[in-house]
Amino acid sequence: MASQKMIDTLNEQINKEMFSSYLYLSMSSYFSDKNLTGMAAWMKAQSAEETMHAMKIYDFVQNLGGKVILKKIDEPKNEWDSPKAAFEDALEHEKFISRSINEIIDLAISEKDHATHNFLGWFVTEQVEEEATASEIVDKFELIGDNKGGLYMLDRELGSRGTTGE
């Protein structure tokens, strides 16, 4: 069994992952209001993925024999200056989640908690992918600048997420 400190830290991470889901759902709503349906769909899929991350940790805590304690989820931001700004916030949020996962791994190493350390390896790989994807999208916004045709094409590209199995 993991230490109580580790269980508490994993419970905090469940909350962060659920906040991530809530944040991306808020971004999806923002994009829907702007009639950027591809970006809205992309963020909605991202929200579902973050819920899945929370549930992986939830199940892990229970498998350890720990008690899952769900806490209040903070209200996410719901308005951005531009679609690009929303994706910049998503990238910064993914960096925050990566730091959080790394801090839990540091705790697992210091406590010689091999089970948690091993479990979190999947999240490290996932966060590399999450940051790379968000960074690539922000870079595409840089390329298109204020070009409405480019925005339309990027919206279409991001809307294809659900049809490609990503």
Protein Blocks (a to p, Z undefined) as FASTA:
>chain_A
ZZfklmmmmmmmmmmmmmmmmmmmmmmmmmmmnopaklmmmmmmmmmmmmmmmmmmmmmm
mmnopacdddddddddfbdfbfklmmmmmmmmmmmmmmmmmmmmmmmmmnopaklmmmmm
mmmmmmmmmmmmmmmmmmmmmmnmmafklmmmmmmmmmmmmmnoZZ
